[in-house]
Amino acid sequence: MRRKSVIALLLMLVLVPAVPLLAWKMGSGMYYLTSALVILLSLAAFLVSYESRHPSARDLVVIAVMTAIGTVSRAAFIMLPNIKPVTGIIMITGASLGPEAGFLTGILTAFVSNFFFGQGPWTPWQMFAYGLGGLIMGLLCKKGLLNRRNIPAMAAAGGLLVLCLIGPLLDTGTLFLASAMTKGGVAAVYAAGLPVNLIHAVSTALTILFLCRPIDDKLTRIKRKYGLMEVDK
């Protein structure tokens, strides 16, 4: 793995989650500042991942468009908050455009969509969780562990990621918002989150199952036509 790719991963997996942890430790209520720092670090990771050239405005426009689609997909189900096609959209973006693009799309989508759902100290945790979904799906496809044309496998992987990692991570963020928590309280949070995570996982798998191919085809054509996301491996 190239040096800049390692730096990008360190930014995404170490420094980004460190920001909400530090804010919690300091007892800060400045969650807008915390979210802004998470966005800046994620953008830095996206820029660092380019070895031989800087991303063009067209690269960033595609990220903005996918962020808008993810935001709309989340807002459309505002009355059914446990059904979250947004995570599937973010994972498809990571699979098609790469792990850094998936991570940045997840970060931005969580932040922007929370202007509909409500901003708060939970926002940075949601940003990291959604970003992680795009990152991992992108890495699995980039390393050849998943073939994005194998839609059932992609859907199954997306559902498992939500059930085993993203959902529990969102539940863990809830723990940091509590002033005090006993072992029984921790177990209750994770137990209460299990059916929610299961619904989230199923909705993510269905989103990938039905939308992965059409979205991936569109993004592939855009990449070929305009030479987007040409990151050196």
C-alpha positions in Angstrom: 0.0 0.0 0.0 1.4 3.4 -1.0 2.4 5.9 1.7 -0.4 8.4 0.9 -3.0 5.6 1.1 -1.8 4.7 4.5 -2.0 8.4 5.6 -5.5 8.6 4.2 -6.6 5.4 6.2 -5.0 6.8 9.4 -6.9 10.0 9.0 -10.2 8.2 8.4 -9.8 5.4 11.0 -7.8 7.1 13.8 -8.1 10.9 13.7 -11.8 11.2 12.6 -13.2 9.0 15.5 -10.8 10.7 17.9 -12.5 14.1 17.4 -15.9 13.1 18.9 -14.1 11.1 21.6 -12.0 14.2 22.5 -15.1 16.4 22.5 -16.9 14.0 24.8 -13.9 13.8 27.1 -13.7 17.6 27.3 -17.5 17.9 27.9 -17.9 20.2 25.0 -21.3 21.0 23.6 -19.9 22.5 20.4 -21.1 19.7 18.2 -21.2 21.9 15.1 -17.4 22.5 15.5 -16.9 18.8 16.1 -18.8 18.0 12.9 -16.8 20.6 11.0 -13.5 19.1 12.1 -14.7 15.6 11.1 -15.6 16.9 7.6 -12.2 18.7 7.2 -10.3 15.5 8.2 -12.4 13.4 5.9 -11.8 15.9 3.0 -8.1 15.8 3.8 -8.1 12.0 3.6 -9.9 12.2 0.2 -7.3 14.7 -1.1 -4.3 12.8 0.2 -5.5 9.6 -1.5 -4.6 11.1 -4.9 -1.0 10.2 -5.6 -0.2 11.9 -8.9 -2.9 14.6 -9.3 -5.3 16.7 -7.4 -9.0 15.8 -7.7 -10.9 18.0 -10.2 -14.1 20.0 -9.5 -15.9 17.2 -11.4 -14.7 14.7 -8.8 -16.1 16.8 -6.0 -19.4 17.4 -7.9 -20.0 13.6 -8.1 -19.5 13.4 -4.3 -21.9 16.3 -3.8 -24.5 14.6 -6.0 -24.2 11.3 -4.2 -24.5 13.1 -0.9 -27.7 14.8 -2.1 -29.1 11.5 -3.2 -28.2 9.9 0.2 -29.8 12.9 2.0 -33.0 12.7 0.0 -33.2 8.9 0.6 -32.9 9.4 4.3 -35.3 12.4 4.4 -37.9 10.5 2.4 -38.3 8.0 5.2 -38.4 10.6 8.0 -41.6 9.1 9.3 -40.0 5.6 9.4 -36.5 6.4 10.8 -35.5 2.8 11.3 -35.7 2.2 7.6 -32.5 3.6 6.2 -31.8 3.2 2.5 -29.2 5.9 2.9 -26.6 3.5 4.2 -27.0 1.4 1.0 -26.5 4.5 -1.2 -23.3 5.3 0.7 -22.0 1.8 0.3 -22.8 1.7 -3.4 -20.8 5.0 -3.7 -17.8 3.5 -1.9 -17.9 0.4 -4.1 -18.2 2.4 -7.3 -15.9 5.4 -6.6 -13.5 4.0 -4.0 -13.2 3.9 -0.2 -12.2 7.5 0.3 -15.1 8.7 -1.8 -17.5 6.4 0.1 -16.2 7.6 3.4 -16.5 11.3 2.5 -20.0 10.8 1.1 -21.1 9.1 4.3 -19.6 11.9 6.5 -21.3 14.6 4.4 -24.6 12.8 4.1 -25.0 12.3 7.8 -24.2 15.9 8.5 -26.5 17.4 5.8 -29.4 15.1 6.4 -29.4 15.9 10.1 -30.6 19.4 9.2 -33.9 17.5 8.7 -33.5 15.1 11.6 -31.8 17.4 14.1 -28.2 18.2 14.8 -26.7 17.3 18.2 -23.8 15.5 19.9 -24.9 12.3 18.1 -24.1 13.8 14.7 -20.3 13.1 14.7 -21.0 9.5 15.7 -23.5 9.1 12.8 -21.0 10.7 10.4 -18.3 8.3 11.3 -20.6 5.3 11.3 -22.0 6.1 7.8 -18.6 7.0 6.5 -17.2 3.7 7.8 -19.8 1.8 5.8 -18.7 3.5 2.5 -15.1 3.0 3.4 -15.3 -0.7 4.2 -17.5 -1.5 1.2 -15.1 0.4 -1.0 -12.1 -1.4 0.4 -13.7 -4.8 -0.1 -14.4 -4.1 -3.7 -11.0 -2.4 -4.3 -9.1 -5.4 -2.9 -11.2 -7.9 -4.9 -12.9 -9.4 -1.9 -16.2 -8.4 -3.4 -17.3 -8.0 -7.0 -19.7 -5.2 -7.3 -21.4 -7.0 -10.2 -22.3 -9.8 -7.8 -25.3 -8.0 -6.4 -26.6 -10.6 -4.0 -23.1 -10.8 -2.4 -22.9 -7.1 -2.2 -26.4 -6.9 -0.5 -25.5 -9.6 2.0 -22.2 -7.9 2.9 -24.0 -4.5 3.3 -26.6 -6.1 5.6 -23.9 -7.8 7.7 -21.9 -4.6 8.0 -24.9 -2.7 9.4 -25.9 -5.5 11.7 -22.4 -6.3 13.1 -20.6 -3.0 12.9 -22.4 0.2 11.9 -25.5 -0.4 14.0 -23.5 -1.3 17.2 -21.3 1.7 16.5 -24.3 4.0 16.5 -25.5 2.3 19.8 -22.0 2.9 21.2 -22.3 6.6 20.4 -25.5 6.6 22.5 -23.5 5.4 25.5 -21.2 8.4 25.3 -24.2 10.8 25.5 -25.2 9.3 28.9 -24.0 11.0 32.0 -23.6 7.7 33.8 -24.1 4.1 32.7 -24.1 0.8 34.5 -23.3 -2.6 33.0 -27.0 -3.3 33.0 -27.7 0.0 31.2 -25.0 -0.8 28.6 -26.6 -4.2 27.9 -30.0 -2.6 27.7 -28.8 -0.1 25.1 -27.4 -2.8 22.9 -30.4 -5.1 23.4 -32.8 -2.2 22.5 -30.7 -1.4 19.4 -30.8 -5.0 18.0 -34.3 -4.9 16.4 -33.5 -1.4 15.0 -30.2 -2.6 13.6 -31.9 -5.6 12.1 -34.4 -3.4 10.2 -31.6 -1.1 9.2 -29.6 -4.1 7.9 -32.5 -5.4 5.9 -33.3 -2.0 4.3 -29.6 -1.6 3.4 -29.5 -5.0 1.8 -32.7 -4.3 -0.2 -31.3 -0.9 -1.3 -28.1 -2.5 -2.6 -30.1 -5.4 -4.2 -32.3 -3.1 -6.2 -30.2 0.1 -6.8 -26.6 -1.1 -6.9 -26.5 -2.0 -10.6 -28.3 1.1 -12.0 -26.3 3.5 -9.8 -23.0 1.7 -10.5 -23.7 1.7 -14.2 -24.3 5.5 -14.2 -21.2 6.2 -12.1 -19.1 3.9 -14.3 -20.2 5.8 -17.4 -19.4 9.1 -15.8 -16.0 7.9 -14.7 -15.1 6.7 -18.2 -16.5 9.8 -19.9 -14.8 12.4 -17.7 -11.9 10.4 -16.3 -13.1 10.8 -12.7 -11.7 9.2 -9.6 -8.6 8.1 -11.4 -6.6 7.4 -8.2 -3.3 5.6 -8.6 -3.4 2.1 -7.0 
